[in-house]
Amino acid sequence: MSKVWDYVSKNDDKLSKQVEKDPDIVMTKRDIDYLNYDDLDDYTISNPPFVPRKLFWQFHQKAMETTNKGIYWLVNMSSLNVFTPKRLEEMNDKGWYINVFIIVADKRWFGRYCFLKIT
């Protein structure tokens, strides 16, 4: 398995060090995912990139533009920091609200995750 890693990090970044050591961690190249997609869909369901957080917010903005009915994310708990009061206000102005928040505790995954339903 070849490792794909284009995350720009600081020299002391713990995640980048972990990725360098663990051959099982594979990141998706930015030019593949989703940001160049322009079709409208009823639902967006994904485990979007959560590092860097700015990239996750770009995914979320794209989903709000290209989704009609609902956005479903499985994200690392730390990525919730992207939902600042200003960004939540932006979501609300566009008619999007976090309706369901479920913590997912699976010991196979690094860290804790949560499932978000946004409609």
FENZIMO-V890602 format. One record per pair of residues at least 24 apart in sequence whose ideal C-beta (glycine too) atoms are under 10 Angstrom apart, sorted by the first residue. I is the first residue (numbers start at 1). J is the second residue. Records with the same first field share a line. If there is no record, write none. Layout:
BEGIN
I: J  J
END
This chain:
BEGIN
1: 25  26
2: 26
3: 27
4: 28  29  32
5: 29
6: 30  31
7: 49  51  52  55
8: 51  52
9: 51  52
13: 51
15: 50  51  52  78  110
16: 51
18: 110
19: 51
22: 110
25: 110
27: 51
30: 55  58
33: 58  59  62
34: 58  59  62  63  66
35: 59  61  62
36: 62
37: 62  63  65  66
38: 62  65  66
39: 66
40: 65  66  67  68
41: 66  67  68  69  70
42: 67  68  69  70
43: 67  68  69  70  71  72  119
44: 68  69  70  71  72  73  118
45: 70  71  72  73  74
46: 71  72  73  74  75
47: 72  73  74  75  76  113  115
48: 73  74  75  79
49: 75  76  79
50: 74  75  76  77  78  79  80  81  82  111  113
51: 76  78  79
52: 79  82
53: 78  79  80  81  82  83
54: 82
55: 79  82
56: 80  81  82  83
57: 82  83  84  87  90
58: 82
60: 87  90  91  96  116  118
61: 87  90  91  94
63: 96  118
64: 90  91  94  95  96  118
65: 94
67: 96  118  119
69: 119
70: 96  99  100  117  118  119
71: 96  98  116  117  118  119
72: 100  115  116  117  118  119
73: 98  113  114  115  116  117  118
74: 102  104  109  113  114  115  116
75: 104  113  114  115  116
76: 109  110  111  112  113  114
77: 103  104  111  112  113  114
78: 111  112  113
79: 111  113  114  116
80: 114  116
83: 116
91: 118
95: 119
END
